[in-house]
Amino acid sequence: MDALALLLNRRSASRLADPAPHGEALESIFRAGLRAPDHGGLQPWRFIVVEGAGRQRLSDLLATRAAADGLDDKAIDKARNAPFRAPMIITVVAHAQPSAKVPHWEQVVSAGCAVMAMQMAAQAQGFNGIWRTGAWTEDAAVREAFGCRNAEDRIVGFLYLGTPQLKAATSVQPVDTAPFVSRF
């Protein structure tokens, strides 16, 4: 699939199984993330791979946090099971740096661009994923576990990766861009 077709037909996949990308495929995913727009060359991102025993550690952390937040049993189970939706999760942290030239918001957007590039690189290699956010990205204990140094650092997402279990549509209906585009 050429690059334009890949972009125009992109779909997230939430049902993912082994294998996850490894070796050169995973390195290509990281390299794609590192090519995100980066005004000032600050490289304001960190990628933390969660797989194998790391998924159990994340499961334990999320279940503990859900219980500490007073969530019901159903929500605690959902938190506990979340890391097992895919064989690999890449947590992307906007590792913002003080800069007179590059505002904080721009560094966070840059990290978000890295997530998109990584997901597209995975899909281009026959894998797929889904970019998830939610309350866990703001939880203090989760942020600490993923190396957020201060209030400026942000978890911009959990990129779940693996082999899609459902066949994606080969082409998507054209989208009417008119409601989203204007001229100045």
N, C-alpha and C positions, 0 to 999 in steps of 0.2 A: 504494500500500500504506500503510495507516495505521501509526502508530508502534508499536502493540502487535504487529501482525502482523509488522512488520519485525523487532522484537526476538525474537519467538517462532520466526521462520523463518530467523534469521541463519545463514549458512554462509560460511566462508572460501572463497575461490577462489584456487587456486594457479596456474592457467593464465590468464595475463593478457597482453593485447596492447594496442596503440594503438587508440583514443586513451586517454590518461590524462586525469584531470580538469585543466582549466585555467580561467583567468578566474574568473568568478563561482562556478563549481562548486568550484574549488579554494579560493577565499576562504571559501565556506560550510563546507568541510571544516575549515579552520583555525578559523573562528569556533566550530564545534561543539567542537573540542578545547579552546578557551579557556573553554568553559562547564563544564568538569570541576569537580567539587567541589574547593574551594580554601580550606580553613580558614586564616584569617589573611590572605587576599588576597596570598599570596606569588608567585603565578604561577610555580610551580617547574618550568617546562618550557621547552624550546627545540625548535623544529621545523626540521630541516635537509633541504631538498629535494635529492634526487639524481636527475638526469635528464640526457639528452643526453650530453655529454662527461663529466659527473660520474659516470655509470655506468662509463665506462672507467677513470677515476681510482680509483673504488672497487674495480673488478676488479683493477687493478694492485696496489693496497694489499693486498687479501685474498690474492692469489696470492703476493705477497712475504712476507706474514706466515705463510702456510701453509708455504712453503719454509723460512723461518727456524725454524719450529717442528719441522722435520724430517718433515713429513707426506709420504706417498707421492704419486706422480704423479696418481693418481686423485683424491685429496683436494685436491691443488693445482688440478686442473682444475675440480673442483666449486666451490672457492672463487672461481676466476677467472670462472666462469659465473654465479655467484649473482646479481650485479647485473642480469643480462639476463633474469631471470624475469618482469620487469614493466617497463613503460615509465617508471615513476616509483617511487621509494622515498622515504618520509619517515622520517628517523631522528629518534626522539623521545628527548631527553635529559632526565632528571630533574635540573634545575639547582637543586639543594638549597641552601637558605640557612640560616645559623645562626639559630635561633629558640628562645627559651625557651618559647614557647607551642605551636609546631608541630614535633613530632619528625621526624627525618629519614625514618623509614619512612613517615610519612603523606604527605610530599612525594613520595616515590617512587610510592606508590599513586595519588596525584593525577595524576601524569604517566601512569601506566598507564590511568587513567580517560580521560585525554585521547586516548590511542590508540584505545580502544574507541569513544568518541564520534566520532572522525574516521572510523573504519572504517564505522560505522553511517551517517554522513552521506554517505560515498561510495556506499554501497549504496542509500541512499534516492534518489540521483540517477542510478542506472543503472550505476554503476561497481561495482567490488568490489575486494577485496584479501585479503591474508593478513598476519597479524602474526607476524613471525619474531624469535626471540631466538637463543640459542646462545652458543658460545664467543667469537664475535667481539664480543659486547657487553662482554666483560671484558678483551679484548686491549688492552694499553697503547697501542700505536700507533694502533689504531682509535679508542680513546677520545680520544686526543689530536687525531686528525684531525677528530673531531666536536665539539671544543671542550669536552671535559670538563676542568674547571679543576683538580680535585683528586680525592681518593679518594671524596669524598662524592657527586660527580656520577655518575650511572648512565645508560647507554644502556638504556632500558627496552624498546626494540624497533625493528625495521625494519618499517615498514608499506609493503608492496608494493602498489601501486595500478595499476589499468588497467581495461580492458574484459574481462569474463569470457569465456573461449572455450568453456566448457561451460555449458549451460543449467542453472541451479540448480533444485533441486526447488521446486515452488510451495508445497508444504506439507510439514512435517516431522512424523514420527510423534510423538504426545505423549510427553513424558518423564515418567517416574514420579519425582516430587519427594520421595516419602516417605523414601528413604535419606539425603536431604540436609537435611531439615527436622525440627526438634524444637521442643518448647515448653518454656519456662522458667517 
